[in-house]
Each structure stands twice: as C-alpha cells, then as structure tokens.
Amino acid sequence: MASTLTSNNWIDRFLPMDYRILFNDVQKRPKNYGLDGSFLQFTVFVNGCDAGNDWGLLLGFNHWLALRLDCEASPAWPVLVLRSAFPDEQRPTLRAALSPEQDTQASEEMFRLLGAFLEQRTGASVSSIIARYENKTRNRADAG
C-alpha cells in the first residue's frame, strides 16, 4: 500500500511550530481561538501552549524578563509583563480588573515581549539566558 503522505504534508507534520507566528495570529484574531482578547485570556492561552510543550516553550522567559526589568525572576511572568507595561505608574495586579486601556496596553506588551524573547532564544540557549541572570544576581549580591 502506498504512503498517503505527500512531501508537503510530511513536512507540515514534522516541522516544529513557530510560536511567534501563532502568537501574532492569536493577537490579531483572538476570537478565532475562542478568546475574548483580554490580557488574562491571552496569558492562559500562552500558558497552555507552554504546558503542551512540557513547560519548555517559556523556559527562561522569567529570567529574560527579570534581566530586562532589573528585578527578581521569582514572580510569575504575567506579573513581570505588567511591570514592563506599566513601569512608572500604579501597576495593576493580576487579581484586579484592568481597564480596557490597561488591558490593551498589557496585551500588546505581552506579545511584544514574547516575540522578542522567542526571537532571541533562537540564537541563544535557555541556559545562557539563565546564566546571565544568575551572574547579574550574584554581582548584585556581592555589591550589596
């Protein structure tokens, strides 16, 4: 019996997904993915993608954000995204309802940061990102 896989669908089945493309599409057309377009639902979707990749998709994202924000990597990454989106003002929390403007701003920042992280991660290993964070933390502790 001949194989039903053509060269094109074989490639589609075995090439890794480009999550930058997926997240760009999700941001543009959230309703196509069953989302309402809110920051909360976007973070749930992204966390679901991470879970579906055995928690490896966003490995190092916390550390990468902490390096950019010059802070600790301990909070959950959505908290760090809010810190980046609202650096100089009263920062909303994950438990508080965001205004429509804050929600849009937080969502745009999340997708911008995810894209930058995934782009950088294609050229740098996760271990190098975490090592840079640990070196910075160690240097901060030695200086303080």
N, CA, C and O atoms as CSV, one atom per row, in Angstrom:
chain,resi,resn,atom,element,x,y,z
A,1,MET,N,N,0.853,-1.186,0.000
A,1,MET,CA,C,0.000,0.000,0.000
A,1,MET,C,C,0.893,1.242,0.000
A,1,MET,O,O,1.824,1.347,0.798
A,2,ALA,N,N,0.610,2.147,-0.871
A,2,ALA,CA,C,1.401,3.368,-0.997
A,2,ALA,C,C,1.126,4.301,0.175
A,2,ALA,O,O,0.023,4.339,0.722
A,3,SER,N,N,2.144,5.039,0.539
A,3,SER,CA,C,2.005,6.005,1.628
A,3,SER,C,C,1.101,7.152,1.190
A,3,SER,O,O,1.145,7.594,0.042
A,4,THR,N,N,0.292,7.620,2.115
A,4,THR,CA,C,-0.602,8.740,1.806
A,4,THR,C,C,0.047,10.086,2.117
A,4,THR,O,O,-0.551,11.136,1.879
A,5,LEU,N,N,1.281,10.055,2.654
A,5,LEU,CA,C,1.958,11.306,2.973
A,5,LEU,C,C,2.638,11.855,1.731
A,5,LEU,O,O,3.487,11.187,1.140
A,6,THR,N,N,2.280,13.041,1.340
A,6,THR,CA,C,2.999,13.710,0.269
A,6,THR,C,C,4.168,14.441,0.892
A,6,THR,O,O,4.229,14.581,2.114
A,7,SER,N,N,5.080,14.901,0.092
A,7,SER,CA,C,6.239,15.594,0.649
A,7,SER,C,C,5.809,16.835,1.420
A,7,SER,O,O,6.399,17.145,2.455
A,8,ASN,N,N,4.792,17.555,0.939
A,8,ASN,CA,C,4.372,18.774,1.632
A,8,ASN,C,C,3.716,18.483,2.970
A,8,ASN,O,O,4.051,19.136,3.958
A,9,ASN,N,N,2.779,17.514,3.046
A,9,ASN,CA,C,2.156,17.316,4.346
A,9,ASN,C,C,3.072,16.572,5.302
A,9,ASN,O,O,2.880,16.669,6.514
A,10,TRP,N,N,4.054,15.840,4.814
A,10,TRP,CA,C,5.051,15.236,5.694
A,10,TRP,C,C,5.840,16.334,6.399
A,10,TRP,O,O,6.075,16.265,7.606
A,11,ILE,N,N,6.244,17.341,5.643
A,11,ILE,CA,C,6.986,18.462,6.235
A,11,ILE,C,C,6.126,19.166,7.268
A,11,ILE,O,O,6.598,19.480,8.361
A,12,ASP,N,N,4.855,19.420,6.927
A,12,ASP,CA,C,3.963,20.099,7.861
A,12,ASP,C,C,3.786,19.320,9.146
A,12,ASP,O,O,3.651,19.919,10.213
A,13,ARG,N,N,3.784,18.010,9.074
A,13,ARG,CA,C,3.553,17.195,10.269
A,13,ARG,C,C,4.761,17.138,11.189
A,13,ARG,O,O,4.594,16.923,12.390
A,14,PHE,N,N,5.963,17.321,10.675
A,14,PHE,CA,C,7.138,17.074,11.497
A,14,PHE,C,C,8.017,18.291,11.766
A,14,PHE,O,O,8.969,18.197,12.541
A,15,LEU,N,N,7.723,19.408,11.157
A,15,LEU,CA,C,8.474,20.614,11.471
A,15,LEU,C,C,7.927,21.219,12.761
A,15,LEU,O,O,6.718,21.197,12.990
A,16,PRO,N,N,8.798,21.755,13.600
A,16,PRO,CA,C,8.297,22.375,14.832
A,16,PRO,C,C,7.470,23.623,14.536
A,16,PRO,O,O,7.687,24.317,13.543
A,17,MET,N,N,6.525,23.885,15.418
A,17,MET,CA,C,5.661,25.052,15.255
A,17,MET,C,C,6.456,26.322,15.554
A,17,MET,O,O,7.281,26.350,16.467
A,18,ASP,N,N,6.202,27.343,14.793
A,18,ASP,CA,C,6.791,28.648,15.071
A,18,ASP,C,C,5.779,29.419,15.909
A,18,ASP,O,O,4.799,29.946,15.383
A,19,TYR,N,N,6.018,29.481,17.204
A,19,TYR,CA,C,5.077,30.120,18.114
A,19,TYR,C,C,5.028,31.627,17.934
A,19,TYR,O,O,4.055,32.260,18.344
A,20,ARG,N,N,6.049,32.217,17.334
A,20,ARG,CA,C,5.972,33.653,17.049
A,20,ARG,C,C,4.847,33.919,16.054
A,20,ARG,O,O,4.104,34.891,16.194
A,21,ILE,N,N,4.726,33.061,15.060
A,21,ILE,CA,C,3.652,33.203,14.070
A,21,ILE,C,C,2.297,32.952,14.726
A,21,ILE,O,O,1.350,33.708,14.510
A,22,LEU,N,N,2.207,31.893,15.526
A,22,LEU,CA,C,0.946,31.591,16.214
A,22,LEU,C,C,0.528,32.746,17.119
A,22,LEU,O,O,-0.616,33.194,17.055
A,23,PHE,N,N,1.435,33.232,17.955
A,23,PHE,CA,C,1.075,34.301,18.890
A,23,PHE,C,C,0.707,35.582,18.156
A,23,PHE,O,O,-0.170,36.317,18.609
A,24,ASN,N,N,1.354,35.861,17.040
A,24,ASN,CA,C,0.989,37.020,16.223
A,24,ASN,C,C,-0.446,36.877,15.715
A,24,ASN,O,O,-1.216,37.837,15.730
A,25,ASP,N,N,-0.794,35.681,15.269
A,25,ASP,CA,C,-2.147,35.440,14.776
A,25,ASP,C,C,-3.177,35.509,15.905
A,25,ASP,O,O,-4.262,36.063,15.730
A,26,VAL,N,N,-2.835,34.950,17.046
A,26,VAL,CA,C,-3.739,34.993,18.211
A,26,VAL,C,C,-4.008,36.440,18.609
A,26,VAL,O,O,-5.142,36.800,18.924
A,27,GLN,N,N,-2.969,37.264,18.594
A,27,GLN,CA,C,-3.147,38.671,18.955
A,27,GLN,C,C,-4.060,39.381,17.956
A,27,GLN,O,O,-4.900,40.191,18.347
A,28,LYS,N,N,-3.898,39.082,16.685
A,28,LYS,CA,C,-4.700,39.750,15.655
A,28,LYS,C,C,-6.134,39.239,15.603
A,28,LYS,O,O,-7.059,40.009,15.344
A,29,ARG,N,N,-6.326,37.931,15.851
A,29,ARG,CA,C,-7.646,37.323,15.688
A,29,ARG,C,C,-7.993,36.431,16.884
A,29,ARG,O,O,-8.155,35.222,16.720
A,30,PRO,N,N,-8.107,37.008,18.077
A,30,PRO,CA,C,-8.332,36.180,19.274
A,30,PRO,C,C,-9.614,35.345,19.217
A,30,PRO,O,O,-9.640,34.219,19.713
A,31,LYS,N,N,-10.666,35.885,18.622
A,31,LYS,CA,C,-11.941,35.147,18.578
A,31,LYS,C,C,-11.816,33.843,17.792
A,31,LYS,O,O,-12.544,32.889,18.065
A,32,ASN,N,N,-10.904,33.789,16.822
A,32,ASN,CA,C,-10.684,32.556,16.072
A,32,ASN,C,C,-10.108,31.445,16.951
A,32,ASN,O,O,-10.141,30.271,16.583
A,33,TYR,N,N,-9.587,31.824,18.101
A,33,TYR,CA,C,-9.006,30.861,19.043
A,33,TYR,C,C,-9.871,30.716,20.295
A,33,TYR,O,O,-9.435,30.140,21.292
A,34,GLY,N,N,-11.085,31.233,20.240
A,34,GLY,CA,C,-12.001,31.129,21.369
A,34,GLY,C,C,-11.676,32.066,22.517
A,34,GLY,O,O,-12.082,31.822,23.653
A,35,LEU,N,N,-10.948,33.131,22.232
A,35,LEU,CA,C,-10.534,34.082,23.265
A,35,LEU,C,C,-11.294,35.396,23.119
A,35,LEU,O,O,-11.747,35.749,22.030
A,36,ASP,N,N,-11.423,36.106,24.223
A,36,ASP,CA,C,-12.116,37.395,24.169
A,36,ASP,C,C,-11.167,38.567,23.912
A,36,ASP,O,O,-11.618,39.708,23.807
A,37,GLY,N,N,-9.872,38.305,23.810
A,37,GLY,CA,C,-8.902,39.365,23.538
A,37,GLY,C,C,-8.390,40.065,24.776
A,37,GLY,O,O,-7.760,41.118,24.673
A,38,SER,N,N,-8.648,39.501,25.954
A,38,SER,CA,C,-8.177,40.121,27.194
A,38,SER,C,C,-6.789,39.588,27.570
A,38,SER,O,O,-6.389,38.492,27.177
A,39,PHE,N,N,-6.083,40.396,28.334
A,39,PHE,CA,C,-4.761,40.008,28.830
A,39,PHE,C,C,-4.845,38.683,29.584
A,39,PHE,O,O,-3.993,37.812,29.404
A,40,LEU,N,N,-5.849,38.529,30.414
A,40,LEU,CA,C,-5.994,37.301,31.194
A,40,LEU,C,C,-6.138,36.083,30.281
A,40,LEU,O,O,-5.455,35.077,30.476
A,41,GLN,N,N,-7.015,36.169,29.295
A,41,GLN,CA,C,-7.191,35.015,28.410
A,41,GLN,C,C,-5.969,34.774,27.532
A,41,GLN,O,O,-5.642,33.626,27.232
A,42,PHE,N,N,-5.301,35.827,27.124
A,42,PHE,CA,C,-4.061,35.640,26.365
A,42,PHE,C,C,-3.017,34.907,27.215
A,42,PHE,O,O,-2.342,34.004,26.722
A,43,THR,N,N,-2.884,35.291,28.482
A,43,THR,CA,C,-1.889,34.613,29.329
A,43,THR,C,C,-2.258,33.147,29.544
A,43,THR,O,O,-1.378,32.287,29.586
A,44,VAL,N,N,-3.541,32.861,29.679
A,44,VAL,CA,C,-3.976,31.467,29.826
A,44,VAL,C,C,-3.639,30.682,28.560
A,44,VAL,O,O,-3.158,29.552,28.640
A,45,PHE,N,N,-3.888,31.271,27.399
A,45,PHE,CA,C,-3.580,30.613,26.136
A,45,PHE,C,C,-2.082,30.331,26.028
A,45,PHE,O,O,-1.681,29.223,25.673
A,46,VAL,N,N,-1.262,31.326,26.331
A,46,VAL,CA,C,0.192,31.166,26.241
A,46,VAL,C,C,0.662,30.106,27.235
A,46,VAL,O,O,1.511,29.279,26.903
A,47,ASN,N,N,0.118,30.125,28.446
A,47,ASN,CA,C,0.481,29.094,29.423
A,47,ASN,C,C,0.057,27.713,28.941
A,47,ASN,O,O,0.754,26.730,29.196
A,48,GLY,N,N,-1.074,27.623,28.249
A,48,GLY,CA,C,-1.498,26.346,27.670
A,48,GLY,C,C,-0.523,25.856,26.615
A,48,GLY,O,O,-0.229,24.663,26.547
A,49,CYS,N,N,-0.020,26.766,25.793
A,49,CYS,CA,C,0.998,26.386,24.811
A,49,CYS,C,C,2.263,25.908,25.510
A,49,CYS,O,O,2.894,24.945,25.076
A,50,ASP,N,N,2.627,26.580,26.588
A,50,ASP,CA,C,3.800,26.163,27.361
A,50,ASP,C,C,3.576,24.773,27.956
A,50,ASP,O,O,4.462,23.921,27.893
A,51,ALA,N,N,2.403,24.544,28.528
A,51,ALA,CA,C,2.092,23.226,29.106
A,51,ALA,C,C,2.139,22.149,28.030
A,51,ALA,O,O,2.638,21.051,28.275
A,52,GLY,N,N,1.628,22.451,26.847
A,52,GLY,CA,C,1.628,21.497,25.746
A,52,GLY,C,C,3.016,21.187,25.224
A,52,GLY,O,O,3.199,20.245,24.454
A,53,ASN,N,N,3.979,21.964,25.635
A,53,ASN,CA,C,5.378,21.739,25.257
A,53,ASN,C,C,6.201,21.298,26.467
A,53,ASN,O,O,7.402,21.555,26.551
A,54,ASP,N,N,5.525,20.629,27.400
A,54,ASP,CA,C,6.178,20.106,28.605
A,54,ASP,C,C,6.907,21.209,29.370
A,54,ASP,O,O,7.986,20.990,29.920
A,55,TRP,N,N,6.305,22.389,29.395
A,55,TRP,CA,C,6.798,23.570,30.114
A,55,TRP,C,C,8.161,24.031,29.604
A,55,TRP,O,O,8.930,24.643,30.345
A,56,GLY,N,N,8.456,23.739,28.352
A,56,GLY,CA,C,9.737,24.143,27.789
A,56,GLY,C,C,9.675,25.359,26.886
A,56,GLY,O,O,10.708,25.971,26.610
A,57,LEU,N,N,8.494,25.724,26.419
A,57,LEU,CA,C,8.367,26.840,25.487
A,57,LEU,C,C,8.823,28.156,26.121
A,57,LEU,O,O,9.534,28.938,25.490
A,58,LEU,N,N,8.417,28.393,27.351
A,58,LEU,CA,C,8.738,29.658,28.022
A,58,LEU,C,C,9.882,29.518,29.023
A,58,LEU,O,O,10.119,30.417,29.830
A,59,LEU,N,N,10.579,28.406,28.971
A,59,LEU,CA,C,11.708,28.211,29.873
A,59,LEU,C,C,12.717,29.338,29.677
A,59,LEU,O,O,13.205,29.554,28.568
A,60,GLY,N,N,13.021,30.038,30.732
A,60,GLY,CA,C,13.941,31.166,30.677
A,60,GLY,C,C,13.254,32.514,30.477
A,60,GLY,O,O,13.902,33.555,30.585
A,61,PHE,N,N,11.943,32.511,30.185
A,61,PHE,CA,C,11.234,33.774,29.945
A,61,PHE,C,C,11.240,34.651,31.196
A,61,PHE,O,O,11.475,35.857,31.116
A,62,ASN,N,N,10.983,34.040,32.344
A,62,ASN,CA,C,11.028,34.782,33.611
A,62,ASN,C,C,12.384,35.459,33.813
A,62,ASN,O,O,12.456,36.634,34.172
A,63,HIS,N,N,13.445,34.709,33.581
A,63,HIS,CA,C,14.797,35.237,33.783
A,63,HIS,C,C,15.104,36.337,32.760
A,63,HIS,O,O,15.714,37.353,33.093
A,64,TRP,N,N,14.680,36.124,31.530
A,64,TRP,CA,C,14.894,37.111,30.483
A,64,TRP,C,C,14.178,38.417,30.820
A,64,TRP,O,O,14.743,39.500,30.668
A,65,LEU,N,N,12.928,38.305,31.282
A,65,LEU,CA,C,12.178,39.499,31.687
A,65,LEU,C,C,12.858,40.189,32.860
A,65,LEU,O,O,12.978,41.414,32.879
A,66,ALA,N,N,13.299,39.414,33.830
A,66,ALA,CA,C,13.953,39.990,35.011
A,66,ALA,C,C,15.229,40.736,34.630
A,66,ALA,O,O,15.531,41.784,35.200
A,67,LEU,N,N,15.975,40.200,33.670
A,67,LEU,CA,C,17.171,40.907,33.194
A,67,LEU,C,C,16.792,42.244,32.572
A,67,LEU,O,O,17.449,43.254,32.821
A,68,ARG,N,N,15.746,42.256,31.773
A,68,ARG,CA,C,15.298,43.486,31.111
A,68,ARG,C,C,14.783,44.512,32.109
A,68,ARG,O,O,14.974,45.716,31.933
A,69,LEU,N,N,14.124,44.022,33.165
A,69,LEU,CA,C,13.483,44.915,34.130
A,69,LEU,C,C,14.351,45.197,35.350
A,69,LEU,O,O,13.981,45.996,36.210
A,70,ASP,N,N,15.511,44.538,35.422
A,70,ASP,CA,C,16.420,44.675,36.552
A,70,ASP,C,C,15.692,44.387,37.871
A,70,ASP,O,O,15.678,45.206,38.789
A,71,CYS,N,N,15.090,43.195,37.930
A,71,CYS,CA,C,14.356,42.791,39.128
A,71,CYS,C,C,14.540,41.286,39.337
A,71,CYS,O,O,15.235,40.621,38.569
A,72,GLU,N,N,13.922,40.777,40.361
A,72,GLU,CA,C,13.977,39.344,40.653
A,72,GLU,C,C,13.099,38.572,39.674
A,72,GLU,O,O,12.100,39.097,39.181
A,73,ALA,N,N,13.470,37.336,39.397
A,73,ALA,CA,C,12.717,36.489,38.462
A,73,ALA,C,C,11.666,35.658,39.171
A,73,ALA,O,O,11.034,34.812,38.539
A,74,SER,N,N,11.462,35.866,40.440
A,74,SER,CA,C,10.563,34.989,41.180
A,74,SER,C,C,9.079,35.137,40.840
A,74,SER,O,O,8.375,34.128,40.865
A,75,PRO,N,N,8.559,36.319,40.526
A,75,PRO,CA,C,7.126,36.380,40.223
A,75,PRO,C,C,6.789,35.626,38.942
A,75,PRO,O,O,7.657,35.363,38.110
A,76,ALA,N,N,5.532,35.291,38.806
A,76,ALA,CA,C,5.070,34.670,37.568
A,76,ALA,C,C,5.289,35.643,36.413
A,76,ALA,O,O,5.247,36.857,36.615
A,77,TRP,N,N,5.520,35.130,35.215
A,77,TRP,CA,C,5.849,36.003,34.089
A,77,TRP,C,C,4.761,37.042,33.789
A,77,TRP,O,O,5.114,38.150,33.386
A,78,PRO,N,N,3.452,36.757,33.958
A,78,PRO,CA,C,2.481,37.830,33.695
A,78,PRO,C,C,2.669,39.046,34.608
A,78,PRO,O,O,2.401,40.176,34.198
A,79,VAL,N,N,3.123,38.822,35.825
A,79,VAL,CA,C,3.390,39.940,36.739
A,79,VAL,C,C,4.525,40.789,36.181
A,79,VAL,O,O,4.475,42.017,36.239
A,80,LEU,N,N,5.544,40.135,35.641
A,80,LEU,CA,C,6.670,40.866,35.066
A,80,LEU,C,C,6.257,41.612,33.796
A,80,LEU,O,O,6.772,42.695,33.519
A,81,VAL,N,N,5.341,41.046,33.032
A,81,VAL,CA,C,4.825,41.739,31.845
A,81,VAL,C,C,4.092,43.004,32.282
A,81,VAL,O,O,4.261,44.059,31.671
A,82,LEU,N,N,3.283,42.907,33.331
A,82,LEU,CA,C,2.588,44.102,33.840
A,82,LEU,C,C,3.591,45.139,34.314
A,82,LEU,O,O,3.391,46.336,34.109
A,83,ARG,N,N,4.664,44.692,34.942
A,83,ARG,CA,C,5.705,45.624,35.398
A,83,ARG,C,C,6.331,46.341,34.207
A,83,ARG,O,O,6.632,47.532,34.286
A,84,SER,N,N,6.523,45.631,33.122
A,84,SER,CA,C,7.092,46.228,31.922
A,84,SER,C,C,6.094,47.169,31.249
A,84,SER,O,O,6.474,48.235,30.765
A,85,ALA,N,N,4.830,46.782,31.217
A,85,ALA,CA,C,3.804,47.594,30.558
A,85,ALA,C,C,3.498,48.873,31.324
A,85,ALA,O,O,3.137,49.887,30.727
A,86,PHE,N,N,3.643,48.828,32.642
A,86,PHE,CA,C,3.295,49.976,33.497
A,86,PHE,C,C,4.452,50.286,34.432
A,86,PHE,O,O,4.324,50.107,35.643
A,87,PRO,N,N,5.587,50.749,33.896
A,87,PRO,CA,C,6.769,50.931,34.739
A,87,PRO,C,C,6.710,52.110,35.699
A,87,PRO,O,O,7.295,52.055,36.780
A,88,ASP,N,N,6.018,53.167,35.324
A,88,ASP,CA,C,6.080,54.402,36.118
A,88,ASP,C,C,4.785,54.774,36.806
A,88,ASP,O,O,4.702,55.819,37.452
A,89,GLU,N,N,3.784,53.942,36.679
A,89,GLU,CA,C,2.502,54.306,37.263
A,89,GLU,C,C,2.049,53.219,38.238
A,89,GLU,O,O,2.695,52.180,38.379
A,90,GLN,N,N,0.947,53.478,38.893
A,90,GLN,CA,C,0.358,52.478,39.774
A,90,GLN,C,C,0.095,51.229,38.947
A,90,GLN,O,O,-0.775,51.216,38.076
A,91,ARG,N,N,0.847,50.196,39.225
A,91,ARG,CA,C,0.764,48.981,38.411
A,91,ARG,C,C,-0.424,48.138,38.821
A,91,ARG,O,O,-0.600,47.850,40.005
A,92,PRO,N,N,-1.248,47.734,37.853
A,92,PRO,CA,C,-2.357,46.838,38.194
A,92,PRO,C,C,-1.825,45.460,38.574
A,92,PRO,O,O,-0.720,45.083,38.184
A,93,THR,N,N,-2.599,44.732,39.318
A,93,THR,CA,C,-2.215,43.366,39.692
A,93,THR,C,C,-3.011,42.381,38.851
A,93,THR,O,O,-3.966,42.754,38.170
A,94,LEU,N,N,-2.609,41.131,38.906
A,94,LEU,CA,C,-3.336,40.103,38.164
A,94,LEU,C,C,-4.734,39.891,38.718
A,94,LEU,O,O,-5.630,39.446,38.001
A,95,ARG,N,N,-4.924,40.206,39.989
A,95,ARG,CA,C,-6.226,39.997,40.624
A,95,ARG,C,C,-7.190,41.147,40.386
A,95,ARG,O,O,-8.405,40.984,40.505
A,96,ALA,N,N,-6.648,42.304,40.050
A,96,ALA,CA,C,-7.502,43.478,39.822
A,96,ALA,C,C,-7.964,43.495,38.368
A,96,ALA,O,O,-7.246,43.064,37.465
A,97,ALA,N,N,-9.155,43.992,38.169
A,97,ALA,CA,C,-9.660,44.138,36.801
A,97,ALA,C,C,-8.905,45.268,36.123
A,97,ALA,O,O,-8.737,46.350,36.685
A,98,LEU,N,N,-8.458,44.999,34.918
A,98,LEU,CA,C,-7.775,46.028,34.147
A,98,LEU,C,C,-8.813,46.863,33.406
A,98,LEU,O,O,-9.829,46.340,32.950
A,99,SER,N,N,-8.555,48.149,33.291
A,99,SER,CA,C,-9.412,48.980,32.449
A,99,SER,C,C,-9.200,48.528,31.001
A,99,SER,O,O,-8.201,47.871,30.708
A,100,PRO,N,N,-10.110,48.862,30.102
A,100,PRO,CA,C,-9.905,48.467,28.694
A,100,PRO,C,C,-8.575,48.971,28.126
A,100,PRO,O,O,-7.919,48.266,27.359
A,101,GLU,N,N,-8.180,50.183,28.501
A,101,GLU,CA,C,-6.914,50.737,28.013
A,101,GLU,C,C,-5.731,49.966,28.599
A,101,GLU,O,O,-4.783,49.648,27.882
A,102,GLN,N,N,-5.783,49.665,29.894
A,102,GLN,CA,C,-4.716,48.896,30.530
A,102,GLN,C,C,-4.632,47.492,29.937
A,102,GLN,O,O,-3.541,46.965,29.720
A,103,ASP,N,N,-5.786,46.895,29.678
A,103,ASP,CA,C,-5.821,45.555,29.119
A,103,ASP,C,C,-5.146,45.527,27.748
A,103,ASP,O,O,-4.352,44.633,27.457
A,104,THR,N,N,-5.464,46.502,26.919
A,104,THR,CA,C,-4.853,46.600,25.594
A,104,THR,C,C,-3.352,46.803,25.714
A,104,THR,O,O,-2.574,46.151,25.018
A,105,GLN,N,N,-2.950,47.703,26.591
A,105,GLN,CA,C,-1.529,48.002,26.781
A,105,GLN,C,C,-0.781,46.767,27.289
A,105,GLN,O,O,0.307,46.460,26.801
A,106,ALA,N,N,-1.349,46.065,28.256
A,106,ALA,CA,C,-0.704,44.867,28.805
A,106,ALA,C,C,-0.616,43.767,27.752
A,106,ALA,O,O,0.402,43.083,27.654
A,107,SER,N,N,-1.667,43.593,26.969
A,107,SER,CA,C,-1.669,42.557,25.929
A,107,SER,C,C,-0.628,42.857,24.856
A,107,SER,O,O,0.115,41.968,24.441
A,108,GLU,N,N,-0.577,44.098,24.413
A,108,GLU,CA,C,0.411,44.476,23.400
A,108,GLU,C,C,1.828,44.267,23.914
A,108,GLU,O,O,2.698,43.792,23.185
A,109,GLU,N,N,2.052,44.622,25.163
A,109,GLU,CA,C,3.385,44.445,25.752
A,109,GLU,C,C,3.728,42.962,25.873
A,109,GLU,O,O,4.860,42.561,25.607
A,110,MET,N,N,2.758,42.157,26.270
A,110,MET,CA,C,2.999,40.717,26.394
A,110,MET,C,C,3.428,40.122,25.057
A,110,MET,O,O,4.416,39.389,24.996
A,111,PHE,N,N,2.703,40.426,23.995
A,111,PHE,CA,C,3.049,39.864,22.695
A,111,PHE,C,C,4.370,40.417,22.170
A,111,PHE,O,O,5.128,39.699,21.518
A,112,ARG,N,N,4.647,41.680,22.450
A,112,ARG,CA,C,5.935,42.256,22.044
A,112,ARG,C,C,7.076,41.535,22.744
A,112,ARG,O,O,8.068,41.168,22.114
A,113,LEU,N,N,6.931,41.333,24.056
A,113,LEU,CA,C,7.971,40.666,24.831
A,113,LEU,C,C,8.128,39.195,24.444
A,113,LEU,O,O,9.246,38.695,24.325
A,114,LEU,N,N,7.011,38.513,24.250
A,114,LEU,CA,C,7.085,37.108,23.820
A,114,LEU,C,C,7.812,36.980,22.485
A,114,LEU,O,O,8.659,36.105,22.310
A,115,GLY,N,N,7.475,37.856,21.553
A,115,GLY,CA,C,8.137,37.819,20.251
A,115,GLY,C,C,9.630,38.065,20.365
A,115,GLY,O,O,10.429,37.363,19.744
A,116,ALA,N,N,10.009,39.060,21.155
A,116,ALA,CA,C,11.431,39.365,21.340
A,116,ALA,C,C,12.159,38.213,22.019
A,116,ALA,O,O,13.274,37.862,21.635
A,117,PHE,N,N,11.521,37.626,23.033
A,117,PHE,CA,C,12.135,36.502,23.739
A,117,PHE,C,C,12.322,35.306,22.809
A,117,PHE,O,O,13.403,34.721,22.757
A,118,LEU,N,N,11.277,34.946,22.081
A,118,LEU,CA,C,11.375,33.784,21.196
A,118,LEU,C,C,12.365,34.031,20.067
A,118,LEU,O,O,13.051,33.107,19.630
A,119,GLU,N,N,12.445,35.255,19.598
A,119,GLU,CA,C,13.439,35.601,18.569
A,119,GLU,C,C,14.846,35.459,19.128
A,119,GLU,O,O,15.711,34.866,18.484
A,120,GLN,N,N,15.080,35.990,20.304
A,120,GLN,CA,C,16.411,35.912,20.911
A,120,GLN,C,C,16.762,34.474,21.248
A,120,GLN,O,O,17.911,34.054,21.113
A,121,ARG,N,N,15.762,33.727,21.687
A,121,ARG,CA,C,16.020,32.348,22.089
A,121,ARG,C,C,16.427,31.469,20.920
A,121,ARG,O,O,17.057,30.432,21.125
A,122,THR,N,N,16.079,31.861,19.694
A,122,THR,CA,C,16.516,31.069,18.549
A,122,THR,C,C,18.022,31.169,18.370
A,122,THR,O,O,18.639,30.266,17.805
A,123,GLY,N,N,18.619,32.248,18.841
A,123,GLY,CA,C,20.063,32.413,18.726
A,123,GLY,C,C,20.819,32.141,20.012
A,123,GLY,O,O,22.031,31.927,19.984
A,124,ALA,N,N,20.133,32.148,21.117
A,124,ALA,CA,C,20.781,31.927,22.410
A,124,ALA,C,C,20.068,30.796,23.132
A,124,ALA,O,O,18.843,30.683,23.094
A,125,SER,N,N,20.849,29.977,23.779
A,125,SER,CA,C,20.225,28.874,24.506
A,125,SER,C,C,19.586,29.385,25.790
A,125,SER,O,O,19.951,30.439,26.312
A,126,VAL,N,N,18.638,28.623,26.279
A,126,VAL,CA,C,17.980,28.975,27.538
A,126,VAL,C,C,19.012,29.036,28.657
A,126,VAL,O,O,18.949,29.910,29.521
A,127,SER,N,N,19.961,28.103,28.637
A,127,SER,CA,C,20.961,28.088,29.710
A,127,SER,C,C,21.790,29.365,29.719
A,127,SER,O,O,22.193,29.817,30.791
A,128,SER,N,N,22.058,29.963,28.555
A,128,SER,CA,C,22.828,31.209,28.549
A,128,SER,C,C,22.002,32.367,29.119
A,128,SER,O,O,22.553,33.250,29.776
A,129,ILE,N,N,20.697,32.372,28.875
A,129,ILE,CA,C,19.823,33.409,29.439
A,129,ILE,C,C,19.798,33.289,30.962
A,129,ILE,O,O,19.947,34.283,31.674
A,130,ILE,N,N,19.608,32.073,31.451
A,130,ILE,CA,C,19.557,31.852,32.900
A,130,ILE,C,C,20.909,32.148,33.529
A,130,ILE,O,O,20.964,32.712,34.622
A,131,ALA,N,N,22.003,31.782,32.865
A,131,ALA,CA,C,23.343,32.061,33.398
A,131,ALA,C,C,23.588,33.565,33.503
A,131,ALA,O,O,24.166,34.031,34.484
A,132,ARG,N,N,23.148,34.334,32.489
A,132,ARG,CA,C,23.295,35.793,32.555
A,132,ARG,C,C,22.522,36.357,33.740
A,132,ARG,O,O,23.014,37.239,34.445
A,133,TYR,N,N,21.304,35.846,33.960
A,133,TYR,CA,C,20.504,36.294,35.091
A,133,TYR,C,C,21.204,35.961,36.411
A,133,TYR,O,O,21.297,36.807,37.300
A,134,GLU,N,N,21.692,34.734,36.533
A,134,GLU,CA,C,22.358,34.323,37.773
A,134,GLU,C,C,23.623,35.133,38.027
A,134,GLU,O,O,23.910,35.487,39.170
A,135,ASN,N,N,24.380,35.429,36.976
A,135,ASN,CA,C,25.575,36.266,37.134
A,135,ASN,C,C,25.203,37.663,37.610
A,135,ASN,O,O,25.868,38.224,38.481
A,136,LYS,N,N,24.152,38.218,37.044
A,136,LYS,CA,C,23.720,39.554,37.452
A,136,LYS,C,C,23.256,39.539,38.907
A,136,LYS,O,O,23.572,40.449,39.672
A,137,THR,N,N,22.508,38.508,39.283
A,137,THR,CA,C,22.037,38.391,40.664
A,137,THR,C,C,23.207,38.240,41.634
A,137,THR,O,O,23.225,38.849,42.703
A,138,ARG,N,N,24.178,37.424,41.248
A,138,ARG,CA,C,25.374,37.208,42.086
A,138,ARG,C,C,26.154,38.503,42.229
A,138,ARG,O,O,26.590,38.847,43.328
A,139,ASN,N,N,26.333,39.226,41.128
A,139,ASN,CA,C,27.066,40.505,41.174
A,139,ASN,C,C,26.349,41.522,42.039
A,139,ASN,O,O,26.984,42.289,42.762
A,140,ARG,N,N,25.026,41.529,41.965
A,140,ARG,CA,C,24.232,42.436,42.789
A,140,ARG,C,C,24.406,42.085,44.280
A,140,ARG,O,O,24.520,42.981,45.117
A,141,ALA,N,N,24.425,40.805,44.603
A,141,ALA,CA,C,24.591,40.361,45.990
A,141,ALA,C,C,25.994,40.700,46.502
A,141,ALA,O,O,26.161,41.104,47.652
A,142,ASP,N,N,27.000,40.530,45.638
A,142,ASP,CA,C,28.388,40.847,46.033
A,142,ASP,C,C,28.579,42.330,46.276
A,142,ASP,O,O,29.348,42.730,47.150
A,143,ALA,N,N,27.865,43.162,45.486
A,143,ALA,CA,C,27.993,44.615,45.619
A,143,ALA,C,C,27.212,45.139,46.830
A,143,ALA,O,O,27.552,46.179,47.394
A,144,GLY,N,N,26.166,44.409,47.221
A,144,GLY,CA,C,25.278,44.903,48.276
A,144,GLY,C,C,25.688,44.394,49.590
A,144,GLY,O,O,25.054,44.707,50.598
